[in-house]
């Protein structure tokens, strides 16, 4: 698959490395693609990765992944150009300035705002519910961490679910895009436990099932 990742920070880097290791072609779209940090990331991943402008990455991609800080997301989408018909995976959380809560939520969501900004795109919420270190290795003693995916396009949803399972998550279809109103506060629980409650970053949520 051709994946354009808008952003080459911790989240974008972890996802890009994982997908490239599974044979996907990854294109990082950033404002300054020649910066040493971005070039080091591309070299570290190898021949399945490259970097360029946001517009270049979006044009290359079958799937566009938003791995930007929330405050930079609208500008990134503007830079990407027309995304109508493309799968767009929103990994962002609309955090306030001190990371203690959501700037958008409860009666709407960041993902629904992304869908407004990216008119005609097939928008999904995923990869926002845990830390980048867990994205790099979501398996704990043989058990995968759970990752919920929501979005309205039934034809494209299996693609997003597969991107999650490719890097080791147990991927669960959580429903329509409106469910991002639950998944973004759920991400805040992980952030709160990691930071305020002292659990640190090396934990994830799982899904337990009991046979009837």
Phi and psi restraints in degrees (value plus and minus 20) as a CYANA .aco file:
   2 UNK   PHI    -117.7   -77.7
   2 UNK   PSI      96.9   136.9
   3 UNK   PHI    -138.7   -98.7
   3 UNK   PSI     102.1   142.1
   4 UNK   PHI    -119.9   -79.9
   4 UNK   PSI     101.0   141.0
   5 UNK   PHI    -127.5   -87.5
   5 UNK   PSI      94.8   134.8
   6 UNK   PHI    -106.8   -66.8
   6 UNK   PSI      84.7   124.7
   7 UNK   PHI      95.7   135.7
   7 UNK   PSI     117.4   157.4
   8 UNK   PHI    -149.8  -109.8
   8 UNK   PSI      13.4    53.4
   9 UNK   PHI    -105.6   -65.6
   9 UNK   PSI    -171.5  -131.5
  10 UNK   PHI     -81.9   -41.9
  10 UNK   PSI     -66.5   -26.5
  11 UNK   PHI     -89.0   -49.0
  11 UNK   PSI     -71.5   -31.5
  12 UNK   PHI     -78.7   -38.7
  12 UNK   PSI     -61.0   -21.0
  13 UNK   PHI     -84.8   -44.8
  13 UNK   PSI     -63.8   -23.8
  14 UNK   PHI     -84.0   -44.0
  14 UNK   PSI     -64.8   -24.8
  15 UNK   PHI     -86.7   -46.7
  15 UNK   PSI     -64.9   -24.9
  16 UNK   PHI     -80.8   -40.8
  16 UNK   PSI     -62.2   -22.2
  17 UNK   PHI     -84.0   -44.0
  17 UNK   PSI     -63.8   -23.8
  18 UNK   PHI     -83.6   -43.6
  18 UNK   PSI     -63.5   -23.5
  19 UNK   PHI     -90.2   -50.2
  19 UNK   PSI     -59.5   -19.5
  20 UNK   PHI     -81.4   -41.4
  20 UNK   PSI     -57.8   -17.8
  21 UNK   PHI     -84.3   -44.3
  21 UNK   PSI     -42.0    -2.0
  22 UNK   PHI    -115.9   -75.9
  22 UNK   PSI     -11.5    28.5
  23 UNK   PHI      76.5   116.5
  23 UNK   PSI     -20.1    19.9
  24 UNK   PHI     -96.6   -56.6
  24 UNK   PSI     132.7   172.7
  25 UNK   PHI    -114.5   -74.5
  25 UNK   PSI     105.7   145.7
  26 UNK   PHI    -136.9   -96.9
  26 UNK   PSI     112.0   152.0
  27 UNK   PHI    -147.1  -107.1
  27 UNK   PSI      93.7   133.7
  28 UNK   PHI    -104.6   -64.6
  28 UNK   PSI     106.5   146.5
  29 UNK   PHI    -126.8   -86.8
  29 UNK   PSI      98.1   138.1
  30 UNK   PHI    -160.8  -120.8
  30 UNK   PSI     139.2   179.2
  31 UNK   PHI     -82.8   -42.8
  31 UNK   PSI     -54.1   -14.1
  32 UNK   PHI    -149.2  -109.2
  32 UNK   PSI      60.3   100.3
  33 UNK   PHI     -86.4   -46.4
  33 UNK   PSI     -37.0     3.0
  34 UNK   PHI    -108.1   -68.1
  34 UNK   PSI     -23.2    16.8
  35 UNK   PHI     -76.6   -36.6
  35 UNK   PSI     127.4   167.4
  36 UNK   PHI     -80.5   -40.5
  36 UNK   PSI     -58.8   -18.8
  37 UNK   PHI     -83.0   -43.0
  37 UNK   PSI     -64.0   -24.0
  38 UNK   PHI     -87.2   -47.2
  38 UNK   PSI     -62.4   -22.4
  39 UNK   PHI     -85.3   -45.3
  39 UNK   PSI     -56.7   -16.7
  40 UNK   PHI     -83.9   -43.9
  40 UNK   PSI     -60.1   -20.1
  41 UNK   PHI     -81.8   -41.8
  41 UNK   PSI     -66.9   -26.9
  42 UNK   PHI     -82.7   -42.7
  42 UNK   PSI     -64.7   -24.7
  43 UNK   PHI     -83.5   -43.5
  43 UNK   PSI     -59.3   -19.3
  44 UNK   PHI     -85.4   -45.4
  44 UNK   PSI     -52.4   -12.4
  45 UNK   PHI     -97.7   -57.7
  45 UNK   PSI     -61.2   -21.2
  46 UNK   PHI      89.4   129.4
  46 UNK   PSI    -181.5  -141.5
  47 UNK   PHI     -89.1   -49.1
  47 UNK   PSI     -31.4     8.6
  48 UNK   PHI    -104.8   -64.8
  48 UNK   PSI     -17.2    22.8
  49 UNK   PHI    -145.5  -105.5
  49 UNK   PSI     129.7   169.7
  50 UNK   PHI    -171.1  -131.1
  50 UNK   PSI     153.5   193.5
  51 UNK   PHI    -160.6  -120.6
  51 UNK   PSI     130.0   170.0
  52 UNK   PHI    -185.9  -145.9
  52 UNK   PSI    -177.8  -137.8
  53 UNK   PHI     -94.0   -54.0
  53 UNK   PSI     145.8   185.8
  54 UNK   PHI     -79.9   -39.9
  54 UNK   PSI     -63.1   -23.1
  55 UNK   PHI     -83.7   -43.7
  55 UNK   PSI     -60.4   -20.4
  56 UNK   PHI     -82.0   -42.0
  56 UNK   PSI     -64.7   -24.7
  57 UNK   PHI     -84.2   -44.2
  57 UNK   PSI     -63.3   -23.3
  58 UNK   PHI     -86.5   -46.5
  58 UNK   PSI     -58.8   -18.8
  59 UNK   PHI     -86.5   -46.5
  59 UNK   PSI     -53.4   -13.4
  60 UNK   PHI     -91.1   -51.1
  60 UNK   PSI     -49.9    -9.9
  61 UNK   PHI    -107.6   -67.6
  61 UNK   PSI     125.3   165.3
  62 UNK   PHI    -103.9   -63.9
  62 UNK   PSI     -54.5   -14.5
  63 UNK   PHI    -144.7  -104.7
  63 UNK   PSI     107.4   147.4
  64 UNK   PHI    -125.9   -85.9
  64 UNK   PSI     106.5   146.5
  65 UNK   PHI    -132.5   -92.5
  65 UNK   PSI     104.9   144.9
  66 UNK   PHI    -110.9   -70.9
  66 UNK   PSI      87.9   127.9
  67 UNK   PHI    -142.5  -102.5
  67 UNK   PSI      24.8    64.8
  68 UNK   PHI    -123.1   -83.1
  68 UNK   PSI     137.9   177.9
  69 UNK   PHI     -79.1   -39.1
  69 UNK   PSI     128.0   168.0
  70 UNK   PHI     -73.9   -33.9
  70 UNK   PSI     -61.5   -21.5
  71 UNK   PHI     -85.2   -45.2
  71 UNK   PSI     -40.7    -0.7
  72 UNK   PHI    -119.1   -79.1
  72 UNK   PSI     -20.2    19.8
  73 UNK   PHI     -89.4   -49.4
  73 UNK   PSI     -64.3   -24.3
  74 UNK   PHI     -83.2   -43.2
  74 UNK   PSI     -61.9   -21.9
  75 UNK   PHI     -83.5   -43.5
  75 UNK   PSI     -58.8   -18.8
  76 UNK   PHI     -82.9   -42.9
  76 UNK   PSI     -61.3   -21.3
  77 UNK   PHI     -86.9   -46.9
  77 UNK   PSI     -58.3   -18.3
  78 UNK   PHI     -79.9   -39.9
  78 UNK   PSI     -64.3   -24.3
  79 UNK   PHI     -86.3   -46.3
  79 UNK   PSI     -46.3    -6.3
  80 UNK   PHI     -92.2   -52.2
  80 UNK   PSI     -44.9    -4.9
  81 UNK   PHI      63.8   103.8
  81 UNK   PSI    -175.9  -135.9
  82 UNK   PHI     -91.8   -51.8
  82 UNK   PSI      97.2   137.2
  83 UNK   PHI    -128.8   -88.8
  83 UNK   PSI      -6.9    33.1
  84 UNK   PHI     -77.2   -37.2
  84 UNK   PSI     110.8   150.8
  85 UNK   PHI      66.4   106.4
  85 UNK   PSI     -32.2     7.8
  86 UNK   PHI    -109.1   -69.1
  86 UNK   PSI     133.0   173.0
  87 UNK   PHI     -98.8   -58.8
  87 UNK   PSI     106.4   146.4
  88 UNK   PHI    -141.5  -101.5
  88 UNK   PSI     101.4   141.4
  89 UNK   PHI    -125.7   -85.7
  89 UNK   PSI      96.8   136.8
  90 UNK   PHI    -112.8   -72.8
  90 UNK   PSI      90.1   130.1
  91 UNK   PHI    -117.4   -77.4
  91 UNK   PSI     -19.2    20.8
  92 UNK   PHI     -99.1   -59.1
  92 UNK   PSI     142.1   182.1
  93 UNK   PHI    -146.3  -106.3
  93 UNK   PSI     110.4   150.4
  94 UNK   PHI     -99.5   -59.5
  94 UNK   PSI      50.3    90.3
  95 UNK   PHI     -97.4   -57.4
  95 UNK   PSI     129.4   169.4
  96 UNK   PHI     -96.1   -56.1
  96 UNK   PSI     159.1   199.1
  97 UNK   PHI     -86.0   -46.0
  97 UNK   PSI     -46.9    -6.9
  98 UNK   PHI    -126.3   -86.3
  98 UNK   PSI      -6.9    33.1
  99 UNK   PHI      43.6    83.6
  99 UNK   PSI       2.0    42.0
 100 UNK   PHI    -118.7   -78.7
 100 UNK   PSI     -25.0    15.0
 101 UNK   PHI    -190.7  -150.7
 101 UNK   PSI    -195.4  -155.4
 102 UNK   PHI    -119.1   -79.1
 102 UNK   PSI     116.9   156.9
 103 UNK   PHI    -101.4   -61.4
 103 UNK   PSI     -41.1    -1.1
 104 UNK   PHI    -154.4  -114.4
 104 UNK   PSI     113.8   153.8
 105 UNK   PHI     144.4   184.4
 105 UNK   PSI     153.0   193.0
 106 UNK   PHI      57.8    97.8
 106 UNK   PSI     -67.4   -27.4
 107 UNK   PHI    -127.1   -87.1
 107 UNK   PSI     -24.4    15.6
 108 UNK   PHI    -175.6  -135.6
 108 UNK   PSI    -185.3  -145.3
 109 UNK   PHI    -174.5  -134.5
 109 UNK   PSI     143.7   183.7
 110 UNK   PHI     -80.6   -40.6
 110 UNK   PSI     -59.4   -19.4
 111 UNK   PHI     -83.9   -43.9
 111 UNK   PSI     -58.8   -18.8
 112 UNK   PHI     -87.3   -47.3
 112 UNK   PSI     -53.1   -13.1
 113 UNK   PHI     -86.8   -46.8
 113 UNK   PSI     -60.6   -20.6
 114 UNK   PHI     -78.4   -38.4
 114 UNK   PSI     -62.7   -22.7
 115 UNK   PHI     -82.1   -42.1
 115 UNK   PSI     -52.6   -12.6
 116 UNK   PHI     -90.1   -50.1
 116 UNK   PSI     -59.4   -19.4
 117 UNK   PHI     -91.9   -51.9
 117 UNK   PSI     -55.4   -15.4
 118 UNK   PHI    -125.0   -85.0
 118 UNK   PSI      50.4    90.4
 119 UNK   PHI     -76.9   -36.9
 119 UNK   PSI     110.1   150.1
 120 UNK   PHI      64.7   104.7
 120 UNK   PSI     -26.9    13.1
 121 UNK   PHI     -97.7   -57.7
 121 UNK   PSI     137.7   177.7
 122 UNK   PHI    -115.1   -75.1
 122 UNK   PSI      72.4   112.4
 123 UNK   PHI    -111.6   -71.6
 123 UNK   PSI     116.1   156.1
 124 UNK   PHI    -150.2  -110.2
 124 UNK   PSI     129.7   169.7
 125 UNK   PHI    -122.9   -82.9
 125 UNK   PSI     107.9   147.9
 126 UNK   PHI    -188.2  -148.2
 126 UNK   PSI     144.8   184.8
 127 UNK   PHI      41.3    81.3
 127 UNK   PSI       5.2    45.2
 128 UNK   PHI    -129.7   -89.7
 128 UNK   PSI     -22.1    17.9
 129 UNK   PHI    -121.4   -81.4
 129 UNK   PSI     -14.4    25.6
 130 UNK   PHI    -176.5  -136.5
 130 UNK   PSI     159.4   199.4
 131 UNK   PHI    -106.8   -66.8
 131 UNK   PSI     143.2   183.2
 132 UNK   PHI     -82.9   -42.9
 132 UNK   PSI     -50.4   -10.4
 133 UNK   PHI     -87.3   -47.3
 133 UNK   PSI     -52.1   -12.1
 134 UNK   PHI     -93.6   -53.6
 134 UNK   PSI     -56.5   -16.5
 135 UNK   PHI     -80.0   -40.0
 135 UNK   PSI     -53.4   -13.4
 136 UNK   PHI     -90.1   -50.1
 136 UNK   PSI     -46.3    -6.3
 137 UNK   PHI    -177.8  -137.8
 137 UNK   PSI      68.9   108.9
 138 UNK   PHI    -109.6   -69.6
 138 UNK   PSI      -5.4    34.6
 139 UNK   PHI    -125.1   -85.1
 139 UNK   PSI     108.2   148.2
 140 UNK   PHI    -138.6   -98.6
 140 UNK   PSI      90.7   130.7
 141 UNK   PHI      29.2    69.2
 141 UNK   PSI      24.6    64.6
 142 UNK   PHI      64.9   104.9
 142 UNK   PSI     -23.9    16.1
 143 UNK   PHI    -130.8   -90.8
 143 UNK   PSI     110.3   150.3
 144 UNK   PHI    -100.3   -60.3
 144 UNK   PSI     123.2   163.2
 145 UNK   PHI     -87.0   -47.0
 145 UNK   PSI     133.8   173.8
 146 UNK   PHI    -108.9   -68.9
 146 UNK   PSI     124.7   164.7
 147 UNK   PHI    -155.0  -115.0
 147 UNK   PSI     104.5   144.5
 148 UNK   PHI    -113.7   -73.7
 148 UNK   PSI     122.1   162.1
 149 UNK   PHI    -146.5  -106.5
 149 UNK   PSI     112.3   152.3
 150 UNK   PHI    -153.8  -113.8
 150 UNK   PSI     129.3   169.3
 151 UNK   PHI     153.6   193.6
 151 UNK   PSI     144.0   184.0
 152 UNK   PHI    -115.1   -75.1
 152 UNK   PSI     -36.0     4.0
 153 UNK   PHI    -113.5   -73.5
 153 UNK   PSI      82.4   122.4
 154 UNK   PHI     -84.4   -44.4
 154 UNK   PSI     -51.7   -11.7
 155 UNK   PHI     -89.1   -49.1
 155 UNK   PSI     -51.9   -11.9
 156 UNK   PHI    -114.4   -74.4
 156 UNK   PSI     -36.3     3.7
 157 UNK   PHI     -79.2   -39.2
 157 UNK   PSI     -59.6   -19.6
 158 UNK   PHI     -77.5   -37.5
 158 UNK   PSI     -51.6   -11.6
 159 UNK   PHI     -82.7   -42.7
 159 UNK   PSI     -65.3   -25.3
 160 UNK   PHI     -89.3   -49.3
 160 UNK   PSI     -60.9   -20.9
 161 UNK   PHI     -80.0   -40.0
 161 UNK   PSI     -60.3   -20.3
 162 UNK   PHI     -86.3   -46.3
 162 UNK   PSI     -57.4   -17.4
 163 UNK   PHI     -80.4   -40.4
 163 UNK   PSI     -52.7   -12.7
 164 UNK   PHI     -92.5   -52.5
 164 UNK   PSI     -65.8   -25.8
 165 UNK   PHI     -89.0   -49.0
 165 UNK   PSI     -50.4   -10.4
 166 UNK   PHI     -77.0   -37.0
 166 UNK   PSI     -54.9   -14.9
 167 UNK   PHI    -119.9   -79.9
 167 UNK   PSI     -10.7    29.3
 168 UNK   PHI      92.6   132.6
 168 UNK   PSI     -24.1    15.9
 169 UNK   PHI     -98.2   -58.2
 169 UNK   PSI     136.4   176.4
 170 UNK   PHI    -105.9   -65.9
 170 UNK   PSI      91.8   131.8
 171 UNK   PHI    -113.8   -73.8
 171 UNK   PSI     109.7   149.7
 172 UNK   PHI    -143.2  -103.2
 172 UNK   PSI     108.3   148.3
 173 UNK   PHI     -94.0   -54.0
 173 UNK   PSI      92.8   132.8
 174 UNK   PHI    -113.8   -73.8
 174 UNK   PSI     -23.9    16.1
 175 UNK   PHI      96.8   136.8
 175 UNK   PSI    -173.7  -133.7
 176 UNK   PHI     -95.3   -55.3
 176 UNK   PSI     149.9   189.9
 177 UNK   PHI     -81.4   -41.4
 177 UNK   PSI     -48.5    -8.5
 178 UNK   PHI     -78.8   -38.8
 178 UNK   PSI     -41.9    -1.9
 179 UNK   PHI     -89.5   -49.5
 179 UNK   PSI     -31.7     8.3
 180 UNK   PHI     -77.5   -37.5
 180 UNK   PSI     -43.1    -3.1
 181 UNK   PHI     -84.8   -44.8
 181 UNK   PSI     -41.5    -1.5
 182 UNK   PHI    -114.0   -74.0
 182 UNK   PSI     -57.7   -17.7
 183 UNK   PHI     -92.2   -52.2
 183 UNK   PSI     -49.6    -9.6
 184 UNK   PHI     -93.0   -53.0
 184 UNK   PSI     -63.2   -23.2
 185 UNK   PHI     -84.5   -44.5
 185 UNK   PSI     -53.9   -13.9
 186 UNK   PHI     -79.3   -39.3
 186 UNK   PSI     -59.7   -19.7
 187 UNK   PHI     -82.8   -42.8
 187 UNK   PSI     -55.8   -15.8
 188 UNK   PHI     -82.7   -42.7
 188 UNK   PSI     -51.2   -11.2
 189 UNK   PHI     -83.3   -43.3
 189 UNK   PSI     -64.3   -24.3
 190 UNK   PHI     -80.6   -40.6
 190 UNK   PSI     -65.2   -25.2
 191 UNK   PHI     -81.9   -41.9
 191 UNK   PSI     -63.4   -23.4
 192 UNK   PHI     -82.9   -42.9
 192 UNK   PSI     -66.3   -26.3
 193 UNK   PHI     -85.2   -45.2
 193 UNK   PSI     -59.2   -19.2
 194 UNK   PHI     -86.8   -46.8
 194 UNK   PSI     -60.5   -20.5
 195 UNK   PHI    -120.1   -80.1
 195 UNK   PSI     -79.1   -39.1
 196 UNK   PHI     -95.2   -55.2
 196 UNK   PSI     -53.8   -13.8
 197 UNK   PHI    -116.8   -76.8
 197 UNK   PSI     -19.1    20.9
 198 UNK   PHI      57.0    97.0
 198 UNK   PSI      -4.0    36.0
 199 UNK   PHI     -93.7   -53.7
 199 UNK   PSI     -37.3     2.7
 200 UNK   PHI      55.0    95.0
 200 UNK   PSI    -194.4  -154.4
 201 UNK   PHI    -116.3   -76.3
 201 UNK   PSI     -26.9    13.1
 202 UNK   PHI    -114.8   -74.8
 202 UNK   PSI      34.4    74.4
 203 UNK   PHI    -167.6  -127.6
 203 UNK   PSI     141.8   181.8
 204 UNK   PHI    -171.4  -131.4
 204 UNK   PSI     147.5   187.5
 205 UNK   PHI    -113.0   -73.0
 205 UNK   PSI     126.6   166.6
 206 UNK   PHI    -145.2  -105.2
 206 UNK   PSI     151.6   191.6
 207 UNK   PHI    -139.1   -99.1
 207 UNK   PSI     100.1   140.1
 208 UNK   PHI    -122.0   -82.0
 208 UNK   PSI     117.4   157.4
 209 UNK   PHI    -143.4  -103.4
 209 UNK   PSI     124.8   164.8
 210 UNK   PHI    -139.2   -99.2
 210 UNK   PSI     108.5   148.5
 211 UNK   PHI     -89.8   -49.8
 211 UNK   PSI     118.7   158.7
